[in-house]
Amino acid sequence: MATKSFETEQDLIREKKAIERFVSIFKGSFEKLSPDDIDYKIFDKSGTLIAYVEIVGRLKNISRAYQLPISISKVSKLWSKRLNPTIIWACDDGIIYGKLKDLKGEIRIGSAYDTEPMAYYDKQKALKYIRYV
């Protein structure tokens, strides 16, 4: 399986755990997309494509995960898919997720990620939480 050059084996394990937990909510399935694309296509239990998902690793517990970051380039790619674009932050103890169209955040340039434009999301009603079992 081809992977993004900056993703470690631990990153991929975290990502897979997050997507499996997410689709377990509705007994759906997923398909990994190419390394140059966003992360996944999401299917409902009958196999119908229902969404696209980008997963962002967050090396913190849910309670300490805010502000939630994601690169603007990923937001743009995800939005271009149009079909229920969803972001999942994979935390140590579970996932935080929300539909991109419902999220309100701020954009900043320059951060721990050098000078890449980043979006940051505070706690809000549009974000949902699921702990790992």
VMD Tcl script that builds the backbone (N, CA, C; Angstrom):
set m [mol new atoms 399]
animate dup $m
set s [atomselect $m all]
$s set {name element resname resid chain x y z} {
  {N N MET 1 A 0.849 -1.180 0.000}
  {CA C MET 1 A 0.000 0.000 0.000}
  {C C MET 1 A 0.889 1.237 0.000}
  {N N ALA 2 A 0.650 2.125 -0.919}
  {CA C ALA 2 A 1.414 3.376 -0.966}
  {C C ALA 2 A 0.934 4.293 0.144}
  {N N THR 3 A 1.856 5.019 0.744}
  {CA C THR 3 A 1.491 5.919 1.834}
  {C C THR 3 A 2.117 7.275 1.602}
  {N N LYS 4 A 1.551 8.270 2.246}
  {CA C LYS 4 A 2.128 9.603 2.193}
  {C C LYS 4 A 3.493 9.523 2.853}
  {N N SER 5 A 4.458 10.202 2.303}
  {CA C SER 5 A 5.826 10.090 2.787}
  {C C SER 5 A 5.993 10.527 4.229}
  {N N PHE 6 A 5.130 11.395 4.742}
  {CA C PHE 6 A 5.286 11.881 6.100}
  {C C PHE 6 A 4.505 11.053 7.120}
  {N N GLU 7 A 3.746 10.055 6.685}
  {CA C GLU 7 A 2.986 9.229 7.616}
  {C C GLU 7 A 3.836 8.066 8.100}
  {N N THR 8 A 3.957 7.952 9.409}
  {CA C THR 8 A 4.694 6.837 9.992}
  {C C THR 8 A 3.753 5.641 10.142}
  {N N GLU 9 A 4.317 4.506 10.490}
  {CA C GLU 9 A 3.506 3.321 10.731}
  {C C GLU 9 A 2.517 3.585 11.875}
  {N N GLN 10 A 2.963 4.303 12.900}
  {CA C GLN 10 A 2.087 4.648 14.030}
  {C C GLN 10 A 0.934 5.540 13.568}
  {N N ASP 11 A 1.220 6.479 12.662}
  {CA C ASP 11 A 0.178 7.348 12.115}
  {C C ASP 11 A -0.889 6.515 11.394}
  {N N LEU 12 A -0.431 5.546 10.616}
  {CA C LEU 12 A -1.361 4.716 9.846}
  {C C LEU 12 A -2.204 3.833 10.758}
  {N N ILE 13 A -1.615 3.343 11.837}
  {CA C ILE 13 A -2.359 2.539 12.819}
  {C C ILE 13 A -3.431 3.405 13.481}
  {N N ARG 14 A -3.057 4.617 13.866}
  {CA C ARG 14 A -3.995 5.566 14.494}
  {C C ARG 14 A -5.137 5.896 13.528}
  {N N GLU 15 A -4.797 6.134 12.265}
  {CA C GLU 15 A -5.788 6.468 11.242}
  {C C GLU 15 A -6.776 5.321 11.039}
  {N N LYS 16 A -6.254 4.093 10.942}
  {CA C LYS 16 A -7.122 2.933 10.712}
  {C C LYS 16 A -8.054 2.699 11.897}
  {N N LYS 17 A -7.549 2.848 13.095}
  {CA C LYS 17 A -8.377 2.692 14.297}
  {C C LYS 17 A -9.508 3.726 14.289}
  {N N ALA 18 A -9.194 4.948 13.905}
  {CA C ALA 18 A -10.189 6.020 13.864}
  {C C ALA 18 A -11.270 5.753 12.819}
  {N N ILE 19 A -10.879 5.353 11.622}
  {CA C ILE 19 A -11.876 5.138 10.563}
  {C C ILE 19 A -12.739 3.926 10.883}
  {N N GLU 20 A -12.141 2.899 11.460}
  {CA C GLU 20 A -12.930 1.722 11.836}
  {C C GLU 20 A -13.958 2.080 12.909}
  {N N ARG 21 A -13.568 2.906 13.864}
  {CA C ARG 21 A -14.502 3.328 14.919}
  {C C ARG 21 A -15.618 4.182 14.324}
  {N N PHE 22 A -15.270 5.071 13.413}
  {CA C PHE 22 A -16.258 5.946 12.786}
  {C C PHE 22 A -17.309 5.143 12.021}
  {N N VAL 23 A -16.904 4.253 11.131}
  {CA C VAL 23 A -17.887 3.517 10.320}
  {C C VAL 23 A -18.668 2.494 11.147}
  {N N SER 24 A -18.153 2.115 12.322}
  {CA C SER 24 A -18.877 1.167 13.176}
  {C C SER 24 A -20.182 1.771 13.704}
  {N N ILE 25 A -20.282 3.100 13.728}
  {CA C ILE 25 A -21.488 3.785 14.204}
  {C C ILE 25 A -22.693 3.377 13.361}
  {N N PHE 26 A -22.502 3.278 12.059}
  {CA C PHE 26 A -23.618 3.012 11.145}
  {C C PHE 26 A -23.404 1.744 10.326}
  {N N LYS 27 A -22.511 0.880 10.793}
  {CA C LYS 27 A -22.227 -0.408 10.133}
  {C C LYS 27 A -21.820 -0.209 8.671}
  {N N GLY 28 A -21.043 0.850 8.436}
  {CA C GLY 28 A -20.587 1.162 7.085}
  {C C GLY 28 A -19.238 0.546 6.779}
  {N N SER 29 A -18.660 1.002 5.694}
  {CA C SER 29 A -17.336 0.533 5.290}
  {C C SER 29 A -16.563 1.715 4.715}
  {N N PHE 30 A -15.302 1.474 4.387}
  {CA C PHE 30 A -14.453 2.553 3.885}
  {C C PHE 30 A -13.493 2.020 2.845}
  {N N GLU 31 A -12.978 2.970 2.061}
  {CA C GLU 31 A -11.964 2.648 1.054}
  {C C GLU 31 A -10.889 3.729 1.117}
  {N N LYS 32 A -9.646 3.314 1.285}
  {CA C LYS 32 A -8.513 4.242 1.328}
  {C C LYS 32 A -8.290 4.793 -0.074}
  {N N LEU 33 A -8.082 6.102 -0.168}
  {CA C LEU 33 A -7.809 6.740 -1.450}
  {C C LEU 33 A -6.304 6.885 -1.647}
  {N N SER 34 A -5.894 7.393 -2.781}
  {CA C SER 34 A -4.470 7.501 -3.109}
  {C C SER 34 A -3.761 8.471 -2.168}
  {N N PRO 35 A -2.456 8.346 -2.022}
  {CA C PRO 35 A -1.692 9.226 -1.135}
  {C C PRO 35 A -1.793 10.711 -1.494}
  {N N ASP 36 A -2.119 11.039 -2.741}
  {CA C ASP 36 A -2.231 12.433 -3.162}
  {C C ASP 36 A -3.632 13.010 -2.952}
  {N N ASP 37 A -4.538 12.191 -2.455}
  {CA C ASP 37 A -5.929 12.586 -2.276}
  {C C ASP 37 A -6.210 12.766 -0.781}
  {N N ILE 38 A -7.471 12.951 -0.435}
  {CA C ILE 38 A -7.849 12.908 0.975}
  {C C ILE 38 A -7.820 11.438 1.388}
  {N N ASP 39 A -8.177 11.138 2.633}
  {CA C ASP 39 A -7.935 9.791 3.146}
  {C C ASP 39 A -8.910 8.703 2.690}
  {N N TYR 40 A -10.235 8.918 2.839}
  {CA C TYR 40 A -11.175 7.806 2.636}
  {C C TYR 40 A -12.473 8.202 1.952}
  {N N LYS 41 A -13.047 7.192 1.245}
  {CA C LYS 41 A -14.439 7.199 0.816}
  {C C LYS 41 A -15.182 6.405 1.882}
  {N N ILE 42 A -16.400 6.824 2.207}
  {CA C ILE 42 A -17.208 6.149 3.218}
  {C C ILE 42 A -18.491 5.634 2.563}
  {N N PHE 43 A -18.841 4.392 2.898}
  {CA C PHE 43 A -20.026 3.748 2.345}
  {C C PHE 43 A -20.976 3.364 3.479}
  {N N ASP 44 A -22.289 3.421 3.192}
  {CA C ASP 44 A -23.249 2.965 4.198}
  {C C ASP 44 A -23.294 1.443 4.197}
  {N N LYS 45 A -24.173 0.856 5.023}
  {CA C LYS 45 A -24.179 -0.602 5.153}
  {C C LYS 45 A -24.626 -1.322 3.882}
  {N N SER 46 A -25.275 -0.605 2.962}
  {CA C SER 46 A -25.661 -1.233 1.691}
  {C C SER 46 A -24.629 -1.007 0.588}
  {N N GLY 47 A -23.524 -0.314 0.925}
  {CA C GLY 47 A -22.455 -0.114 -0.053}
  {C C GLY 47 A -22.554 1.165 -0.867}
  {N N THR 48 A -23.492 2.036 -0.533}
  {CA C THR 48 A -23.662 3.307 -1.237}
  {C C THR 48 A -22.657 4.329 -0.695}
  {N N LEU 49 A -21.981 5.015 -1.599}
  {CA C LEU 49 A -21.046 6.068 -1.208}
  {C C LEU 49 A -21.819 7.203 -0.540}
  {N N ILE 50 A -21.413 7.548 0.697}
  {CA C ILE 50 A -22.160 8.577 1.430}
  {C C ILE 50 A -21.307 9.761 1.883}
  {N N ALA 51 A -19.971 9.624 1.872}
  {CA C ALA 51 A -19.142 10.722 2.378}
  {C C ALA 51 A -17.682 10.528 2.008}
  {N N TYR 52 A -16.915 11.603 2.216}
  {CA C TYR 52 A -15.455 11.567 2.117}
  {C C TYR 52 A -14.903 12.064 3.439}
  {N N VAL 53 A -13.783 11.485 3.851}
  {CA C VAL 53 A -13.228 11.788 5.171}
  {C C VAL 53 A -11.728 12.058 5.093}
  {N N GLU 54 A -11.309 13.059 5.853}
  {CA C GLU 54 A -9.884 13.310 6.103}
  {C C GLU 54 A -9.663 13.075 7.590}
  {N N ILE 55 A -8.612 12.332 7.921}
  {CA C ILE 55 A -8.290 12.051 9.315}
  {C C ILE 55 A -7.036 12.816 9.705}
  {N N VAL 56 A -7.121 13.486 10.849}
  {CA C VAL 56 A -6.002 14.259 11.375}
  {C C VAL 56 A -5.590 13.628 12.710}
  {N N GLY 57 A -4.348 13.212 12.806}
  {CA C GLY 57 A -3.855 12.663 14.063}
  {C C GLY 57 A -3.726 13.753 15.105}
  {N N ARG 58 A -4.194 13.452 16.304}
  {CA C ARG 58 A -4.122 14.414 17.422}
  {C C ARG 58 A -3.583 13.647 18.616}
  {N N LEU 59 A -2.335 13.868 18.968}
  {CA C LEU 59 A -1.662 13.088 19.999}
  {C C LEU 59 A -2.016 13.586 21.406}
  {N N LYS 60 A -3.311 13.652 21.660}
  {CA C LYS 60 A -3.839 14.125 22.941}
  {C C LYS 60 A -5.148 13.397 23.207}
  {N N ASN 61 A -5.597 13.397 24.455}
  {CA C ASN 61 A -6.923 12.895 24.775}
  {C C ASN 61 A -7.963 13.892 24.274}
  {N N ILE 62 A -9.183 13.410 24.071}
  {CA C ILE 62 A -10.271 14.255 23.585}
  {C C ILE 62 A -10.401 15.516 24.436}
  {N N SER 63 A -10.334 15.375 25.743}
  {CA C SER 63 A -10.535 16.513 26.643}
  {C C SER 63 A -9.479 17.603 26.495}
  {N N ARG 64 A -8.324 17.271 25.930}
  {CA C ARG 64 A -7.227 18.236 25.783}
  {C C ARG 64 A -6.888 18.531 24.317}
  {N N ALA 65 A -7.747 18.119 23.403}
  {CA C ALA 65 A -7.431 18.177 21.964}
  {C C ALA 65 A -7.586 19.556 21.323}
  {N N TYR 66 A -8.320 20.458 21.975}
  {CA C TYR 66 A -8.608 21.758 21.348}
  {C C TYR 66 A -7.460 22.729 21.484}
  {N N GLN 67 A -7.303 23.564 20.503}
  {CA C GLN 67 A -7.981 23.764 19.234}
  {C C GLN 67 A -7.611 22.628 18.284}
  {N N LEU 68 A -8.572 22.257 17.412}
  {CA C LEU 68 A -8.344 21.174 16.461}
  {C C LEU 68 A -7.775 21.743 15.170}
  {N N PRO 69 A -6.566 21.323 14.774}
  {CA C PRO 69 A -5.947 21.861 13.560}
  {C C PRO 69 A -6.163 20.974 12.337}
  {N N ILE 70 A -6.134 21.595 11.184}
  {CA C ILE 70 A -6.083 20.872 9.901}
  {C C ILE 70 A -5.538 21.854 8.865}
  {N N SER 71 A -4.747 21.360 7.938}
  {CA C SER 71 A -4.188 22.251 6.917}
  {C C SER 71 A -5.281 22.698 5.953}
  {N N ILE 72 A -5.167 23.932 5.510}
  {CA C ILE 72 A -6.144 24.484 4.565}
  {C C ILE 72 A -6.121 23.701 3.247}
  {N N SER 73 A -4.979 23.199 2.843}
  {CA C SER 73 A -4.932 22.409 1.602}
  {C C SER 73 A -5.795 21.152 1.725}
  {N N LYS 74 A -5.808 20.542 2.906}
  {CA C LYS 74 A -6.660 19.360 3.129}
  {C C LYS 74 A -8.128 19.761 3.156}
  {N N VAL 75 A -8.439 20.885 3.791}
  {CA C VAL 75 A -9.817 21.376 3.827}
  {C C VAL 75 A -10.309 21.611 2.405}
  {N N SER 76 A -9.486 22.234 1.583}
  {CA C SER 76 A -9.857 22.531 0.202}
  {C C SER 76 A -10.093 21.244 -0.608}
  {N N LYS 77 A -9.183 20.291 -0.488}
  {CA C LYS 77 A -9.346 19.004 -1.196}
  {C C LYS 77 A -10.607 18.291 -0.742}
  {N N LEU 78 A -10.821 18.279 0.562}
  {CA C LEU 78 A -11.995 17.604 1.111}
  {C C LEU 78 A -13.275 18.277 0.631}
  {N N TRP 79 A -13.310 19.606 0.668}
  {CA C TRP 79 A -14.491 20.347 0.236}
  {C C TRP 79 A -14.811 20.089 -1.234}
  {N N SER 80 A -13.788 19.931 -2.055}
  {CA C SER 80 A -14.005 19.714 -3.491}
  {C C SER 80 A -14.713 18.385 -3.782}
  {N N LYS 81 A -14.726 17.479 -2.839}
  {CA C LYS 81 A -15.427 16.196 -3.016}
  {C C LYS 81 A -16.942 16.379 -2.945}
  {N N ARG 82 A -17.388 17.409 -2.254}
  {CA C ARG 82 A -18.794 17.820 -2.157}
  {C C ARG 82 A -19.705 16.872 -1.367}
  {N N LEU 83 A -19.468 15.580 -1.360}
  {CA C LEU 83 A -20.381 14.623 -0.734}
  {C C LEU 83 A -20.066 14.451 0.754}
  {N N ASN 84 A -20.793 15.173 1.591}
  {CA C ASN 84 A -20.636 15.096 3.047}
  {C C ASN 84 A -19.174 15.086 3.503}
  {N N PRO 85 A -18.402 16.091 3.121}
  {CA C PRO 85 A -16.996 16.121 3.550}
  {C C PRO 85 A -16.918 16.199 5.075}
  {N N THR 86 A -16.178 15.263 5.666}
  {CA C THR 86 A -16.115 15.114 7.115}
  {C C THR 86 A -14.666 15.053 7.580}
  {N N ILE 87 A -14.384 15.711 8.695}
  {CA C ILE 87 A -13.044 15.652 9.296}
  {C C ILE 87 A -13.140 14.827 10.566}
  {N N ILE 88 A -12.167 13.934 10.742}
  {CA C ILE 88 A -12.053 13.156 11.971}
  {C C ILE 88 A -10.688 13.455 12.583}
  {N N TRP 89 A -10.685 13.857 13.848}
  {CA C TRP 89 A -9.424 13.999 14.579}
  {C C TRP 89 A -9.266 12.736 15.418}
  {N N ALA 90 A -8.196 12.009 15.168}
  {CA C ALA 90 A -7.923 10.751 15.865}
  {C C ALA 90 A -7.115 11.047 17.121}
  {N N CYS 91 A -7.789 11.046 18.257}
  {CA C CYS 91 A -7.148 11.328 19.542}
  {C C CYS 91 A -6.686 10.021 20.188}
  {N N ASP 92 A -6.012 10.129 21.308}
  {CA C ASP 92 A -5.512 8.940 21.998}
  {C C ASP 92 A -6.635 8.059 22.530}
  {N N ASP 93 A -7.745 8.676 22.961}
  {CA C ASP 93 A -8.806 7.915 23.615}
  {C C ASP 93 A -10.116 7.858 22.822}
  {N N GLY 94 A -10.108 8.345 21.580}
  {CA C GLY 94 A -11.309 8.307 20.763}
  {C C GLY 94 A -11.201 9.273 19.600}
  {N N ILE 95 A -12.337 9.556 18.982}
  {CA C ILE 95 A -12.350 10.449 17.823}
  {C C ILE 95 A -13.273 11.639 18.074}
  {N N ILE 96 A -12.939 12.737 17.428}
  {CA C ILE 96 A -13.788 13.920 17.349}
  {C C ILE 96 A -14.055 14.102 15.863}
  {N N TYR 97 A -15.315 14.289 15.478}
  {CA C TYR 97 A -15.604 14.437 14.051}
  {C C TYR 97 A -16.724 15.438 13.812}
  {N N GLY 98 A -16.735 15.955 12.585}
  {CA C GLY 98 A -17.787 16.876 12.192}
  {C C GLY 98 A -17.817 17.051 10.690}
  {N N LYS 99 A -18.986 17.397 10.184}
  {CA C LYS 99 A -19.131 17.698 8.758}
  {C C LYS 99 A -18.545 19.086 8.514}
  {N N LEU 100 A -17.717 19.181 7.518}
  {CA C LEU 100 A -17.014 20.424 7.214}
  {C C LEU 100 A -17.968 21.598 7.053}
  {N N LYS 101 A -19.106 21.402 6.404}
  {CA C LYS 101 A -20.054 22.496 6.156}
  {C C LYS 101 A -20.638 23.085 7.439}
  {N N ASP 102 A -20.600 22.321 8.540}
  {CA C ASP 102 A -21.183 22.779 9.799}
  {C C ASP 102 A -20.164 23.392 10.758}
  {N N LEU 103 A -18.882 23.281 10.432}
  {CA C LEU 103 A -17.837 23.734 11.349}
  {C C LEU 103 A -17.506 25.205 11.152}
  {N N LYS 104 A -17.215 25.859 12.256}
  {CA C LYS 104 A -16.771 27.249 12.224}
  {C C LYS 104 A -15.399 27.299 12.876}
  {N N GLY 105 A -14.437 27.867 12.140}
  {CA C GLY 105 A -13.080 27.920 12.663}
  {C C GLY 105 A -12.378 29.187 12.241}
  {N N GLU 106 A -11.098 29.231 12.546}
  {CA C GLU 106 A -10.298 30.381 12.129}
  {C C GLU 106 A -9.086 29.875 11.361}
  {N N ILE 107 A -8.607 30.731 10.477}
  {CA C ILE 107 A -7.444 30.403 9.654}
  {C C ILE 107 A -6.275 31.250 10.109}
  {N N ARG 108 A -5.131 30.583 10.291}
  {CA C ARG 108 A -3.906 31.288 10.666}
  {C C ARG 108 A -2.767 30.770 9.803}
  {N N ILE 109 A -1.836 31.656 9.534}
  {CA C ILE 109 A -0.638 31.279 8.784}
  {C C ILE 109 A 0.546 31.374 9.730}
  {N N GLY 110 A 1.337 30.335 9.705}
  {CA C GLY 110 A 2.502 30.294 10.583}
  {C C GLY 110 A 2.128 29.667 11.905}
  {N N SER 111 A 2.743 28.557 12.209}
  {CA C SER 111 A 2.448 27.824 13.436}
  {C C SER 111 A 3.525 26.771 13.618}
  {N N ALA 112 A 3.194 25.748 14.347}
  {CA C ALA 112 A 4.110 24.618 14.516}
  {C C ALA 112 A 4.336 23.911 13.183}
  {N N TYR 113 A 3.474 24.167 12.233}
  {CA C TYR 113 A 3.570 23.542 10.912}
  {C C TYR 113 A 4.247 24.471 9.906}
  {N N ASP 114 A 5.166 25.284 10.371}
  {CA C ASP 114 A 5.881 26.253 9.542}
  {C C ASP 114 A 4.939 27.338 9.069}
  {N N THR 115 A 4.912 27.598 7.760}
  {CA C THR 115 A 4.095 28.699 7.260}
  {C C THR 115 A 2.889 28.231 6.458}
  {N N GLU 116 A 2.520 26.980 6.598}
  {CA C GLU 116 A 1.340 26.480 5.887}
  {C C GLU 116 A 0.078 27.051 6.527}
  {N N PRO 117 A -0.855 27.559 5.719}
  {CA C PRO 117 A -2.117 28.034 6.282}
  {C C PRO 117 A -2.864 26.873 6.947}
  {N N MET 118 A -3.346 27.127 8.160}
  {CA C MET 118 A -4.027 26.102 8.943}
  {C C MET 118 A -5.384 26.628 9.400}
  {N N ALA 119 A -6.352 25.716 9.502}
  {CA C ALA 119 A -7.639 26.026 10.117}
  {C C ALA 119 A -7.621 25.447 11.523}
  {N N TYR 120 A -8.231 26.170 12.457}
  {CA C TYR 120 A -8.313 25.727 13.849}
  {C C TYR 120 A -9.768 25.800 14.293}
  {N N TYR 121 A -10.224 24.735 14.934}
  {CA C TYR 121 A -11.611 24.663 15.383}
  {C C TYR 121 A -11.667 24.540 16.903}
  {N N ASP 122 A -12.489 25.397 17.512}
  {CA C ASP 122 A -12.762 25.320 18.944}
  {C C ASP 122 A -13.921 24.345 19.162}
  {N N LYS 123 A -14.172 24.015 20.415}
  {CA C LYS 123 A -15.304 23.174 20.787}
  {C C LYS 123 A -16.577 23.837 20.266}
  {N N GLN 124 A -17.480 23.036 19.671}
  {CA C GLN 124 A -18.734 23.561 19.136}
  {C C GLN 124 A -19.737 22.432 18.968}
  {N N LYS 125 A -21.002 22.795 18.835}
  {CA C LYS 125 A -22.080 21.798 18.746}
  {C C LYS 125 A -21.938 20.863 17.553}
  {N N ALA 126 A -21.341 21.321 16.472}
  {CA C ALA 126 A -21.231 20.509 15.256}
  {C C ALA 126 A -20.225 19.361 15.399}
  {N N LEU 127 A -19.422 19.387 16.449}
  {CA C LEU 127 A -18.430 18.329 16.664}
  {C C LEU 127 A -18.994 17.259 17.589}
  {N N LYS 128 A -18.770 16.000 17.181}
  {CA C LYS 128 A -19.246 14.858 17.972}
  {C C LYS 128 A -18.040 14.057 18.446}
  {N N TYR 129 A -18.254 13.259 19.487}
  {CA C TYR 129 A -17.171 12.506 20.108}
  {C C TYR 129 A -17.560 11.040 20.221}
  {N N ILE 130 A -16.606 10.171 20.002}
  {CA C ILE 130 A -16.799 8.749 20.260}
  {C C ILE 130 A -15.522 8.220 20.879}
  {N N ARG 131 A -15.637 7.637 22.025}
  {CA C ARG 131 A -14.470 7.048 22.679}
  {C C ARG 131 A -14.219 5.658 22.126}
  {N N TYR 132 A -12.964 5.251 22.161}
  {CA C TYR 132 A -12.622 3.891 21.793}
  {C C TYR 132 A -13.104 2.971 22.908}
  {N N VAL 133 A -13.535 1.786 22.541}
  {CA C VAL 133 A -13.994 0.828 23.563}
  {C C VAL 133 A -12.953 -0.212 23.851}
}
mol reanalyze $m
mol bondsrecalc $m
mol representation Tube
mol addrep $m
